[in-house]
């Protein structure tokens, strides 16, 4: 064990952990929204995220930027990143709704058992992943360098790069906006009503299918935002990039309390920090092991997660 590495590198590990945790949190929001409304684990969500990573690369490629291109100016880079977020979010939102309409809605219409939904979710995940694999010939694609790698904020041992600042800022804005939307708007009240009691909500005039479609759309939009940030952090993507990060995002949702938006955000941040701290102490080979071990230990003592409050009963 190398506790000295943890102590000496604590500022750097914390910043990188927060950055990675923010990406987990954005993806986890999609899992927790769908589960909160449908009690369904949407395993295809990780592959919706994967499609967003390609959407960002295709956007940059359309403007002549690839992995070998020189870094653009800061102003140009911010514009390209913003455009990529819009494209990736819309692409992910579209595919998320497509999965809902083609895979899950027919099962609901036939009152299918929960096991059928689970099997369908796994099948939809493979269809998206393998479909993209066939489309891209299973190649790995590099990401153009958009932002400088040198720290722009430095105080003592704490430093932040433009990528870390942009990732944290975008993630916070997206999570706060989503929380406000669900808690304060008419559409958000509809989501919480269906999550709490879908039959009663339908009797009160809430269109259940429209709400469910909205939930998938919002989850897809959050995944698209995370996809752009993940692209720039990992500097590459491929057809199966969503598997491990999706699994971790799902773990983050469970860690915070699946079905709880704020719990998903908290779980993602904590998982990112735990992974970084654990890898400093035990080595990078144990990075994934530490994260999932902490999840198992926590669920042994708090099965509902840290916050453990369902979406339908969440308070502003």
C-alpha positions as CSV (number, residue, x, y, z in Angstrom):
1,X,0.0,0.0,0.0
2,X,1.2,3.5,-0.9
3,X,-0.5,5.9,1.5
4,X,2.2,8.4,0.8
5,X,1.1,8.6,-2.9
6,X,-2.4,9.4,-1.7
7,X,-1.2,12.1,0.7
8,X,1.2,13.7,-1.7
9,X,-1.1,13.5,-4.7
10,X,-4.3,14.3,-2.8
11,X,-5.1,17.5,-4.7
12,X,-4.5,16.0,-8.1
13,X,-6.4,12.8,-7.3
14,X,-9.3,14.9,-6.0
15,X,-9.6,17.0,-9.1
16,X,-9.3,14.1,-11.5
17,X,-11.8,12.1,-9.3
18,X,-14.3,14.9,-9.4
19,X,-14.0,15.2,-13.2
20,X,-14.5,11.5,-13.8
21,X,-17.2,11.4,-11.2
22,X,-19.1,14.2,-13.0
23,X,-19.2,12.1,-16.1
24,X,-20.4,9.1,-14.2
25,X,-23.1,11.3,-12.6
26,X,-24.4,12.6,-15.9
27,X,-24.8,9.0,-17.3
28,X,-26.3,7.8,-14.0
29,X,-29.1,10.3,-14.3
30,X,-30.4,8.4,-17.3
31,X,-30.5,5.2,-15.3
32,X,-32.1,6.7,-12.3
33,X,-34.8,8.6,-14.3
34,X,-36.0,5.5,-16.1
35,X,-35.9,3.3,-13.0
36,X,-37.7,5.9,-11.0
37,X,-40.6,6.0,-13.5
38,X,-40.7,2.4,-14.9
39,X,-38.7,0.4,-12.3
40,X,-36.6,-0.7,-15.3
41,X,-32.9,-1.0,-15.6
42,X,-32.3,0.3,-19.1
43,X,-29.1,-1.5,-20.0
44,X,-29.2,0.1,-23.4
45,X,-28.5,3.5,-21.9
46,X,-24.7,2.8,-21.9
47,X,-24.8,2.3,-25.6
48,X,-26.9,5.4,-26.2
49,X,-24.0,7.2,-24.5
50,X,-21.6,5.4,-26.9
51,X,-23.5,6.7,-29.9
52,X,-23.0,10.2,-28.4
53,X,-19.2,9.8,-28.4
54,X,-19.3,9.2,-32.1
55,X,-21.7,12.1,-32.7
56,X,-19.1,14.4,-31.2
57,X,-16.3,13.0,-33.3
58,X,-18.4,13.3,-36.5
59,X,-19.2,16.9,-35.6
60,X,-15.6,17.8,-35.2
61,X,-14.6,15.9,-38.3
62,X,-17.2,17.8,-40.3
63,X,-15.3,21.0,-39.5
64,X,-11.9,19.4,-40.5
65,X,-10.7,18.4,-37.0
66,X,-9.4,14.9,-36.3
67,X,-6.9,13.3,-34.0
68,X,-4.0,14.7,-36.0
69,X,-5.2,18.2,-36.3
70,X,-3.5,21.1,-34.5
71,X,-5.3,22.4,-31.5
72,X,-7.8,25.3,-32.4
73,X,-7.9,28.6,-30.6
74,X,-9.7,28.7,-27.2
75,X,-12.6,30.6,-28.6
76,X,-12.9,28.2,-31.6
77,X,-12.6,25.2,-29.3
78,X,-15.4,26.3,-27.0
79,X,-17.6,26.8,-30.0
80,X,-16.8,23.4,-31.4
81,X,-17.4,21.8,-28.0
82,X,-20.7,23.5,-27.5
83,X,-21.8,22.4,-31.0
84,X,-20.7,18.8,-30.3
85,X,-22.7,18.8,-27.1
86,X,-25.8,19.9,-28.9
87,X,-25.3,17.3,-31.7
88,X,-24.4,14.5,-29.3
89,X,-27.2,15.3,-26.9
90,X,-29.8,15.3,-29.7
91,X,-28.4,12.1,-31.2
92,X,-28.5,10.4,-27.8
93,X,-32.0,11.7,-27.1
94,X,-33.2,10.4,-30.5
95,X,-31.8,6.9,-29.9
96,X,-33.0,6.8,-26.3
97,X,-36.6,7.5,-27.5
98,X,-36.2,5.0,-30.4
99,X,-35.3,2.3,-27.8
100,X,-38.3,3.2,-25.7
101,X,-40.7,3.2,-28.7
102,X,-39.4,0.1,-30.4
103,X,-38.3,-2.1,-27.5
104,X,-40.2,-1.2,-24.3
105,X,-43.5,0.3,-25.3
106,X,-44.8,-2.8,-27.1
107,X,-44.0,-4.9,-24.0
108,X,-45.9,-2.4,-21.8
109,X,-48.9,-2.7,-24.2
110,X,-48.9,-6.4,-23.7
111,X,-48.4,-6.3,-19.9
112,X,-45.2,-8.3,-20.3
113,X,-43.5,-9.6,-17.1
114,X,-40.4,-7.7,-15.7
115,X,-38.1,-10.5,-16.9
116,X,-39.1,-9.7,-20.5
117,X,-38.1,-6.0,-20.0
118,X,-34.8,-7.1,-18.6
119,X,-34.0,-9.4,-21.5
120,X,-35.2,-6.8,-24.0
121,X,-32.9,-4.2,-22.4
122,X,-29.9,-6.4,-22.7
123,X,-30.9,-7.2,-26.3
124,X,-31.3,-3.5,-27.2
125,X,-27.8,-2.9,-25.7
126,X,-26.2,-5.5,-27.9
127,X,-28.1,-4.3,-31.0
128,X,-26.8,-0.7,-30.6
129,X,-23.3,-1.8,-29.7
130,X,-22.8,-4.4,-32.4
131,X,-24.6,-2.2,-34.9
132,X,-22.1,0.6,-34.3
133,X,-19.3,-2.0,-34.4
134,X,-20.4,-3.1,-37.8
135,X,-20.8,0.5,-39.0
136,X,-17.3,1.5,-37.9
137,X,-15.6,-1.8,-38.6
138,X,-14.8,-2.0,-34.9
139,X,-12.1,0.6,-35.3
140,X,-10.9,2.9,-32.5
141,X,-11.2,6.6,-33.3
142,X,-9.0,9.3,-31.9
143,X,-10.4,12.6,-30.6
144,X,-8.9,15.9,-31.7
145,X,-7.2,17.9,-29.0
146,X,-9.6,20.8,-28.2
147,X,-8.4,22.4,-25.0
148,X,-4.9,23.1,-23.6
149,X,-3.5,20.6,-21.2
150,X,-1.6,23.1,-19.1
151,X,-3.2,24.1,-15.8
152,X,-4.9,27.6,-15.9
153,X,-5.8,27.7,-12.2
154,X,-3.1,26.8,-9.6
155,X,-3.2,27.3,-5.9
156,X,-0.7,25.4,-3.8
157,X,-0.9,21.8,-4.9
158,X,-4.3,22.3,-6.4
159,X,-4.5,22.9,-10.2
160,X,-7.2,22.8,-12.8
161,X,-6.8,22.3,-16.6
162,X,-9.3,23.9,-19.1
163,X,-10.8,20.4,-19.7
164,X,-11.4,19.8,-16.0
165,X,-12.9,23.2,-15.5
166,X,-15.2,22.8,-18.6
167,X,-16.2,19.2,-17.5
168,X,-17.1,20.3,-14.0
169,X,-18.9,23.4,-15.1
170,X,-21.0,21.7,-17.8
171,X,-21.8,18.8,-15.5
172,X,-23.0,21.1,-12.6
173,X,-25.1,23.2,-15.0
174,X,-26.7,20.2,-16.5
175,X,-27.4,18.5,-13.2
176,X,-28.8,21.7,-11.6
177,X,-31.0,22.4,-14.7
178,X,-32.4,18.8,-14.6
179,X,-33.1,19.0,-10.9
180,X,-34.9,22.3,-11.4
181,X,-36.8,20.9,-14.4
182,X,-38.1,17.9,-12.5
183,X,-38.9,19.8,-9.3
184,X,-40.3,23.1,-10.6
185,X,-41.9,22.6,-14.0
186,X,-45.3,21.2,-15.1
187,X,-43.5,18.5,-17.1
188,X,-41.5,17.6,-14.0
189,X,-44.6,17.3,-11.9
190,X,-45.9,14.9,-14.5
191,X,-42.7,12.8,-14.2
192,X,-42.9,12.7,-10.4
193,X,-46.6,11.8,-10.6
194,X,-46.1,8.9,-12.9
195,X,-43.1,7.8,-10.8
196,X,-45.2,7.8,-7.6
197,X,-48.4,6.2,-9.0
198,X,-48.8,5.8,-12.8
199,X,-52.5,4.7,-12.6
200,X,-53.6,7.6,-10.5
201,X,-51.6,10.0,-12.6
202,X,-53.4,8.7,-15.7
203,X,-56.8,9.2,-14.0
204,X,-55.7,12.8,-13.3
205,X,-55.0,13.4,-17.0
206,X,-51.3,12.7,-17.2
207,X,-50.3,11.0,-20.5
208,X,-48.2,8.2,-19.2
209,X,-46.6,7.3,-22.6
210,X,-45.6,10.9,-23.2
211,X,-44.0,11.2,-19.8
212,X,-42.1,8.0,-20.3
213,X,-40.9,9.2,-23.7
214,X,-39.8,12.5,-22.1
215,X,-37.9,10.6,-19.4
216,X,-35.9,8.7,-22.1
217,X,-35.3,11.9,-24.0
218,X,-33.9,13.7,-20.9
219,X,-31.7,10.7,-20.0
220,X,-30.4,10.6,-23.5
221,X,-29.6,14.4,-23.4
222,X,-27.6,13.9,-20.2
223,X,-25.7,11.0,-21.8
224,X,-24.9,13.1,-24.8
225,X,-23.4,15.8,-22.6
226,X,-21.3,13.2,-20.8
227,X,-20.2,11.7,-24.2
228,X,-18.5,14.9,-25.3
229,X,-16.7,15.3,-21.9
230,X,-15.7,11.6,-22.0
231,X,-14.4,11.9,-25.6
232,X,-12.0,14.8,-24.6
233,X,-10.9,13.1,-21.4
234,X,-10.2,9.6,-22.9
235,X,-9.0,11.0,-26.3
236,X,-10.6,8.1,-28.1
237,X,-13.7,6.0,-28.5
238,X,-15.0,2.8,-30.1
239,X,-18.1,0.8,-30.4
240,X,-17.9,-0.9,-26.9
241,X,-16.8,2.2,-25.0
242,X,-20.1,2.3,-23.2
243,X,-19.9,-1.0,-21.4
244,X,-17.5,-0.3,-18.5
245,X,-18.4,3.3,-18.0
246,X,-22.1,2.5,-18.2
247,X,-21.6,-0.2,-15.6
248,X,-19.9,2.2,-13.3
249,X,-22.6,4.9,-13.9
250,X,-25.2,2.3,-13.0
251,X,-23.2,1.5,-9.9
252,X,-23.1,5.2,-9.1
253,X,-26.9,5.4,-9.4
254,X,-27.3,2.5,-7.0
255,X,-24.7,4.0,-4.6
256,X,-26.6,7.2,-4.3
257,X,-30.0,5.7,-4.3
258,X,-31.4,4.6,-7.7
259,X,-34.5,6.5,-8.6
260,X,-33.1,9.7,-6.9
261,X,-31.7,12.4,-9.1
262,X,-29.5,14.0,-6.4
263,X,-28.5,10.5,-5.3
264,X,-27.2,9.7,-8.8
265,X,-25.2,12.9,-8.8
266,X,-23.8,12.2,-5.4
267,X,-23.0,8.6,-6.2
268,X,-21.2,9.5,-9.4
269,X,-19.0,12.0,-7.7
270,X,-18.2,9.7,-4.8
271,X,-17.4,6.8,-7.1
272,X,-15.0,8.9,-9.1
273,X,-13.2,10.0,-5.9
274,X,-13.1,6.5,-4.4
275,X,-11.6,5.1,-7.6
276,X,-8.8,7.7,-7.7
277,X,-8.0,7.5,-4.0
278,X,-8.0,3.6,-4.2
279,X,-5.8,3.5,-7.3
280,X,-3.2,5.7,-5.5
281,X,-3.1,3.4,-2.5
282,X,-3.4,-0.1,-4.1
283,X,-2.4,0.6,-7.7
284,X,-4.2,1.4,-10.9
285,X,-4.9,-2.3,-11.6
286,X,-7.3,-2.2,-8.6
287,X,-9.1,0.9,-9.7
288,X,-12.3,-0.8,-10.8
289,X,-12.1,-3.4,-8.0
290,X,-12.0,-0.7,-5.3
291,X,-15.0,1.2,-6.7
292,X,-17.3,-1.9,-6.9
293,X,-16.0,-3.2,-3.5
294,X,-17.1,0.1,-1.8
295,X,-20.5,-0.2,-3.5
296,X,-21.0,-3.7,-2.2
297,X,-19.9,-2.8,1.3
298,X,-22.2,0.2,1.4
299,X,-25.2,-1.7,0.2
300,X,-24.7,-4.3,2.9
301,X,-25.4,-1.6,5.5
302,X,-27.7,0.6,3.4
303,X,-29.5,-1.3,0.7
304,X,-31.3,1.7,-0.6
305,X,-28.2,3.7,-1.2
306,X,-26.9,6.9,0.4
307,X,-30.1,9.0,-0.1
308,X,-32.5,6.1,-0.9
309,X,-35.4,8.3,-1.8
310,X,-37.5,7.5,-4.9
311,X,-38.1,9.9,-7.7
312,X,-41.8,10.1,-7.0
313,X,-41.3,11.1,-3.4
314,X,-38.3,13.5,-3.9
315,X,-38.6,16.9,-2.5
316,X,-37.2,20.2,-3.9
